[in-house]
Amino acid sequence: MTEITPSSFSAADHKLRLRQLRQADYNAIRDIMERVYTDFDDSAWTRKEYRALLQNFPEGQICIEDKGQVVAVALALIVKYDDYGDRHTYAQITADGTFKTHNPDGDTLYGVDVFVDPDYRNLRLGRRLYDARKELCESLNLRGIIAGGRIPGYGPHAERLKPAQYVEQVRNKEFFDPILTFQLSNGFHVRKIIKDYLPYDDDSRGYATLLEWINVYYDEQYEKLIGNVKSNVRIGVVQWQMRAVQTVEEMIQQIEFYVDTVSSYKADLVMFPEFFNAPLMALSKSPHAPESIREMAAYTEPLRQKMAELALSYNINIIAGSMPEVVDGKLYNVAYLLRRDGTSDRQFKLHVTPDEAYYWGMRGGQKLQAFDTDFGRIGILICYDVEFPELGRLLSEQQMKILFVPFWTDTKNAYQRVRCCAQARAIENECYVAITGSVGNLPRVENMDIQYSQSAVFSPSDFAFPHDATIAEATPNTEMVLIADLDLDLLKDLHTAGSVRNLRDRRKDLYSLRWSVAKAILEETDPTTLDDQEVVQAPADVAVSAPAEAPAAPAPGKRGARVTSHHGVAAG
């Protein structure tokens, strides 16, 4: 089996949280500053200076903690910018560290400092802090953000280049400057070059760039500052091209490419298809499908860990499609939710297709739940599961706003079942539904040689939504990424004032829906049970029978053991 190169960190070791700083954080902040600013004599703020900053403007002092330990910090003030203009120094704008320059009635957020623990610089925490600053600026209805940025890369070029020339070459990506390049990549532009901004900064020769970010929503007011649940969510779905790979590293490169691409559009989540890792089955030396998929399952946990690291590093939630997983000798089809704060969850496929049961001996899970994210509650149903309306309704009872459906179909009729049922789930549950599958072919993989997909994002059907209830749609059978913006506030309006109100108008006096699985059955048949629950139950009331026997073997198709009349291939 191909080995996966170990990473310098594991996502399972992290639990990231954005919050405002407290007085008790000073020691941690001082330690980080002493490690970051090794070239400066007075590398850290004094406790008195730090206390003054928090007292003057507590909302503007932001940090990221990992399992309770501060690892990244952003400090800021509000100033009336006309009082200082473009020729100020760092000492002037901070009042020599007393921060008496803070003006609650000012019009500009001024960036005092940003620093990240050196051990965490590969997680792009600086970008998260800047995004939080921008959110704060918008929330306070300020004109924009101003900051003085060092140019530590300028020193070696000072003899032959003027500061303006150096800045221009950094802007053109001819040079890399660790601070200026970062600022430019985060939407800032250079307003002016300041001389003697930090006279003791030898690396920058005392120069600094005056950087500006303009708040285009300046005239709008927002109620919350940072950390609020979003009402507008951007999602990306990957219509994945199946291609042969020689190593697991090739697969990881493809995954990271798409994560990087979607995150560059500032998306909140990216979803991959069901069994997107199927090319790894070709690495198996067994000619038998049941054995080869179990060998492929050995890659699942390392791949999940890698994708969890990508979620942290690229600041994006990931639904890792689905992958096979062996638990206590039993084979399952599992989707993974990998959050950008380092936490994770998984959803087992509940309904296996006849192909999955007959060719692979795959079993269905026993637990269904909605998952909390930083933009609201979501649900995950793997392909065939979306064809059972009870599951979508149970998730809607748990306040699901967006349903994600990774699928894998071989023929258009199989795809139509998934698509039409997904559209129905969006209408009947008054939620958004995103679906995505794979395209291309895998000629060396038995029972998985052809794919059909047209990824899409569906909405309820009412006046506030697109006339055909389709927000976005991919080109059929073409490798691509689909980006869509979803307004969750429209769902709130629909629930109370829609033309029809499917959820509200249910006749609960006539029928009910209840999830009912005895704990003994769960412990015997499924590894995902909750230890402390006697019964796994959704808020609604519906009877669900105990697990049935495995589906009967389908009638032989072409090649003696292939059925294309269902979801195709072995998955669905």
NUPA-604043 format. One record per residue (C-alpha): x, y, z. Coordinates in steps of 0.1 Angstrom, whole numbers, padded with zeros to 4 digits, always signed. Example, Ala and Ser with C-alpha at 12.3 -4.5 7.8 and 13.67 -1.06 7.14 Angstrom:
2
+0123-0045+0078 +0137-0011+0071 
% end
This chain:
572
+0000+0000+0000 +0012+0035-0009 +0023+0054+0021 +0011+0090+0028 +0038+0114+0039 +0031+0125+0075 +0023+0161+0080 +0039+0184+0105 +0006+0187+0123 -0027+0169+0126 -0060+0186+0124 -0073+0164+0152 -0048+0182+0175 -0066+0216+0170 -0097+0233+0181 -0096+0269+0168 -0119+0297+0180 -0120+0333+0172 -0128+0356+0201 -0120+0389+0217 -0090+0393+0240 -0091+0394+0278 -0068+0408+0304 -0058+0372+0314 -0043+0367+0279 -0014+0390+0285 +0012+0364+0294 +0005+0344+0263 +0006+0375+0241 +0039+0386+0256 +0054+0352+0249 +0043+0352+0213 +0056+0387+0207 +0090+0379+0221 +0092+0350+0197 +0080+0370+0167 +0099+0403+0171 +0133+0390+0179 +0150+0419+0161 +0135+0445+0184 +0147+0454+0219 +0112+0461+0233 +0095+0433+0215 +0063+0430+0236 +0038+0455+0249 +0040+0461+0286 +0011+0450+0308 +0001+0486+0313 +0000+0493+0275 -0020+0461+0269 -0045+0470+0297 -0050+0505+0282 -0057+0490+0248 -0084+0467+0262 -0100+0494+0283 -0102+0518+0254 -0115+0495+0227 -0122+0459+0238 -0142+0450+0207 -0112+0457+0184 -0087+0433+0202 -0092+0399+0185 -0074+0366+0189 -0076+0330+0177 -0072+0304+0204 -0064+0267+0200 -0078+0246+0227 -0078+0276+0250 -0043+0288+0241 -0039+0321+0223 -0019+0316+0190 -0027+0346+0169 -0036+0382+0177 -0049+0414+0160 -0050+0448+0178 -0068+0479+0165 -0080+0514+0173 -0107+0537+0160 -0094+0571+0149 -0106+0602+0131 -0082+0599+0103 -0082+0635+0093 -0066+0644+0126 -0034+0625+0116 -0033+0624+0078 -0010+0603+0057 +0023+0615+0072 +0020+0602+0108 +0043+0579+0126 +0035+0548+0146 +0043+0566+0179 +0019+0594+0169 -0010+0572+0160 -0007+0551+0192 +0001+0580+0215 +0034+0564+0224 +0016+0532+0235 -0010+0549+0257 -0036+0546+0230 -0053+0578+0240 -0058+0584+0203 -0087+0560+0203 -0119+0579+0193 -0152+0560+0194 -0167+0586+0171 -0139+0582+0146 -0143+0570+0110 -0114+0546+0105 -0102+0514+0120 -0065+0516+0125 -0045+0483+0126 -0021+0485+0155 -0005+0450+0153 -0010+0415+0139 +0012+0386+0149 +0009+0348+0148 +0027+0321+0169 +0056+0309+0146 +0044+0273+0152 +0010+0282+0136 +0021+0301+0105 +0011+0273+0081 -0026+0276+0090 -0032+0310+0074 -0044+0324+0107 -0034+0359+0097 -0060+0358+0070 -0087+0348+0095 -0077+0378+0117 -0079+0402+0087 -0113+0388+0077 -0125+0394+0113 -0112+0430+0112 -0131+0436+0080 -0162+0422+0095 -0157+0445+0125 -0152+0475+0103 -0184+0468+0084 -0203+0462+0117 -0192+0495+0131 -0199+0513+0098 -0164+0527+0094 -0150+0540+0062 -0122+0514+0061 -0090+0501+0076 -0057+0519+0077 -0024+0503+0088 +0012+0510+0086 +0030+0480+0072 +0067+0473+0075 +0087+0462+0044 +0114+0440+0060 +0124+0426+0026 +0135+0461+0014 +0169+0461+0033 +0189+0440+0008 +0176+0461-0021 +0180+0495-0005 +0212+0504-0023 +0198+0501-0058 +0160+0506-0054 +0140+0534-0039 +0112+0523-0016 +0085+0531-0043 +0104+0509-0068 +0106+0480-0043 +0069+0483-0035 +0060+0483-0072 +0081+0451-0078 +0065+0434-0048 +0031+0444-0063 +0041+0428-0096 +0053+0397-0077 +0089+0401-0088 +0099+0402-0051 +0083+0386-0021 +0080+0406+0011 +0067+0387+0041 +0045+0416+0052 +0036+0436+0021 +0028+0405+0000 +0005+0393+0027 -0013+0427+0030 -0018+0429-0008 -0032+0394-0009 -0058+0404+0016 -0073+0432-0004 -0052+0461+0008 -0037+0487-0015 -0007+0510-0009 -0019+0545-0003 +0014+0561+0004 +0050+0553+0015 +0059+0568+0049 +0094+0577+0060 +0105+0572+0097 +0073+0554+0105 +0094+0531+0127 +0128+0547+0129 +0144+0517+0146 +0132+0492+0119 +0165+0486+0102 +0152+0459+0079 +0127+0484+0064 +0152+0512+0066 +0126+0531+0086 +0101+0531+0058 +0066+0517+0059 +0037+0514+0035 +0004+0531+0044 -0021+0504+0036 -0058+0509+0031 -0089+0487+0028 -0121+0504+0018 -0154+0493+0033 -0178+0493+0003 -0208+0489+0027 -0200+0521+0046 -0236+0534+0045 -0251+0502+0059 -0255+0493+0095 -0250+0459+0111 -0261+0447+0145 -0233+0423+0154 -0195+0426+0154 -0176+0394+0149 -0184+0357+0152 -0221+0360+0142 -0238+0333+0123 -0239+0343+0086 -0271+0350+0068 -0253+0348+0034 -0234+0317+0027 -0211+0309-0003 -0207+0272-0011 -0186+0254-0038 -0193+0220-0052 -0167+0200-0071 -0178+0181-0102 -0149+0157-0099 -0131+0142-0128 -0121+0106-0123 -0086+0100-0135 -0061+0073-0128 -0035+0079-0101 -0003+0061-0094 +0001+0072-0058 -0020+0086-0029 +0001+0118-0031 -0014+0124-0066 -0049+0121-0052 -0040+0146-0024 -0027+0171-0049 -0060+0170-0068 -0079+0175-0036 -0058+0204-0025 -0061+0221-0059 -0099+0222-0056 -0098+0232-0019 -0074+0261-0028 -0095+0271-0058 -0128+0272-0039 -0114+0289-0008 -0099+0316-0031 -0135+0326-0038 -0141+0332-0001 -0164+0302+0001 -0176+0289+0034 -0178+0252+0023 -0167+0229-0004 -0182+0195-0012 -0167+0165-0030 -0187+0137-0046 -0195+0102-0032 -0165+0078-0035 -0144+0105-0052 -0114+0085-0040 -0123+0055-0062 -0092+0058-0084 -0073+0044-0053 -0090+0011-0059 -0068+0006-0090 -0038+0004-0066 -0053-0028-0052 -0036-0060-0064 -0068-0081-0058 -0090-0089-0088 -0121-0092-0066 -0142-0061-0059 -0150-0069-0022 -0113-0072-0014 -0102-0042-0034 -0127-0018-0019 -0116-0030+0016 -0080-0023+0006 -0092+0012-0005 -0108+0017+0029 -0073+0015+0044 -0066+0049+0028 -0098+0066+0042 -0085+0077+0076 -0052+0091+0063 -0071+0110+0036 -0096+0122+0061 -0068+0136+0083 -0052+0153+0053 -0085+0169+0043 -0090+0180+0079 -0057+0198+0077 -0067+0215+0045 -0099+0227+0062 -0078+0243+0088 -0051+0257+0065 -0075+0271+0039 -0101+0283+0064 -0130+0264+0047 -0154+0237+0058 -0151+0206+0037 -0176+0178+0031 -0153+0150+0020 -0178+0134-0003 -0179+0098+0010 -0153+0071+0014 -0155+0034+0024 -0148+0027+0061 -0144-0006+0079 -0156-0007+0115 -0155-0039+0134 -0150-0059+0102 -0181-0043+0086 -0180-0021+0055 -0198+0013+0055 -0201+0043+0032 -0193+0074+0052 -0194+0111+0045 -0172+0134+0066 -0178+0170+0077 -0144+0186+0084 -0149+0221+0099 -0124+0249+0096 -0121+0252+0134 -0106+0217+0136 -0136+0197+0146 -0153+0170+0125 -0183+0148+0122 -0194+0119+0100 -0227+0107+0084 -0231+0070+0075 -0250+0061+0044 -0283+0046+0057 -0297+0030+0026 -0272+0009+0006 -0281+0001-0030 -0286-0034-0042 -0252-0032-0060 -0234-0020-0028 -0249-0049-0008 -0244-0076-0034 -0209-0068-0048 -0193-0053-0017 -0212-0066+0012 -0217-0030+0024 -0240-0022+0053 -0262+0008+0061 -0257+0030+0091 -0283+0036+0118 -0279+0072+0128 -0290+0105+0113 -0283+0140+0125 -0280+0176+0115 -0246+0192+0120 -0238+0227+0134 -0215+0249+0113 -0204+0285+0116 -0231+0294+0091 -0260+0273+0105 -0272+0237+0106 -0267+0214+0076 -0276+0179+0067 -0258+0153+0046 -0275+0125+0027 -0254+0102+0005 -0269+0096-0029 -0296+0069-0025 -0305+0083+0009 -0320+0114-0007 -0346+0092-0024 -0362+0086+0009 -0383+0117+0019 -0384+0107+0056 -0347+0115+0060 -0350+0150+0047 -0380+0157+0068 -0363+0144+0100 -0333+0167+0093 -0356+0197+0087 -0371+0190+0122 -0336+0196+0135 -0335+0230+0119 -0315+0221+0088 -0310+0250+0064 -0288+0234+0037 -0288+0198+0026 -0257+0184+0009 -0259+0153-0013 -0227+0138-0026 -0237+0112-0052 -0222+0088-0078 -0243+0076-0107 -0233+0059-0140 -0263+0066-0162 -0286+0096-0168 -0317+0078-0155 -0298+0070-0122 -0288+0107-0120 -0324+0118-0127 -0336+0099-0096 -0311+0118-0074 -0318+0152-0090 -0356+0150-0089 -0356+0138-0054 -0332+0165-0043 -0354+0191-0058 -0384+0176-0040 -0365+0177-0007 -0358+0215-0012 -0394+0222-0018 -0410+0201+0009 -0385+0210+0036 -0380+0247+0026 -0343+0244+0024 -0314+0246+0000 -0300+0214-0015 -0266+0210-0032 -0257+0179-0052 -0225+0169-0069 -0211+0138-0085 -0182+0125-0106 -0175+0125-0143 -0152+0106-0166 -0142+0069-0164 -0120+0044-0146 -0114+0016-0171 -0091-0003-0146 -0116-0003-0118 -0142-0031-0120 -0178-0020-0117 -0169+0017-0116 -0159+0024-0152 -0184+0051-0162 -0199+0082-0145 -0226+0107-0152 -0231+0139-0133 -0246+0174-0135 -0239+0192-0102 -0265+0217-0091 -0278+0238-0062 -0316+0239-0057 -0339+0262-0037 -0375+0261-0026 -0399+0273-0053 -0414+0307-0045 -0412+0343-0056 -0380+0350-0037 -0361+0323-0054 -0352+0315-0091 -0382+0308-0113 -0371+0272-0119 -0359+0267-0083 -0323+0262-0095 -0297+0286-0082 -0268+0272-0102 -0261+0242-0125 -0230+0227-0139 -0224+0216-0175 -0232+0178-0177 -0202+0155-0176 -0176+0182-0175 -0150+0187-0148 -0157+0220-0131 -0165+0239-0099 -0198+0254-0091 -0200+0284-0068 -0233+0296-0053 -0244+0322-0028 -0273+0313-0005 -0294+0338+0014 -0306+0320+0046 -0329+0350+0055 -0351+0341+0025 -0358+0308+0042 -0370+0326+0073 -0394+0347+0052 -0406+0316+0034 -0414+0297+0066 -0438+0325+0077 -0450+0343+0046 -0445+0320+0016 -0471+0314-0010 -0474+0280+0006 -0458+0268+0038 -0450+0231+0035 -0435+0228+0070 -0461+0248+0089 -0491+0233+0071 -0484+0197+0079 -0514+0178+0094 -0498+0166+0126 -0533+0157+0139 -0534+0130+0112 -0498+0117+0109 -0465+0119+0126 -0428+0110+0120 -0405+0094+0145 -0370+0080+0144 -0369+0049+0166 -0339+0026+0169 -0334+0006+0201 -0300+0010+0218 -0294-0027+0217 -0299-0028+0179 -0275+0002+0175 -0248-0014+0195 -0251-0046+0176 -0253-0033+0141 -0237+0002+0139 -0207+0018+0155 -0221+0053+0155 -0245+0050+0185 -0246+0075+0213 -0236+0058+0245 -0259+0077+0268 -0291+0075+0247 -0317+0048+0251 -0333+0058+0218 -0319+0079+0190 -0348+0102+0182 -0353+0133+0162 -0377+0160+0173 -0405+0147+0150 -0425+0115+0157 -0420+0087+0130 -0417+0050+0131 -0387+0035+0115 -0383-0002+0113 -0353-0021+0125 -0327-0028+0099 -0338-0052+0073 -0319-0081+0058 -0295-0073+0030 -0312-0067-0004 -0315-0097-0026 -0290-0101-0053 -0299-0082-0085 -0304-0101-0117 -0272-0106-0137 -0265-0078-0162 -0238-0074-0188 -0203-0087-0180 -0221-0113-0158 -0221-0092-0127 -0231-0057-0136 -0264-0040-0131 -0269-0005-0146 -0306-0002-0139 -0301+0012-0104 -0277+0039-0092 -0252+0022-0112 -0220+0008-0106 -0217-0001-0070 -0226+0032-0055 -0256+0054-0055 
% end
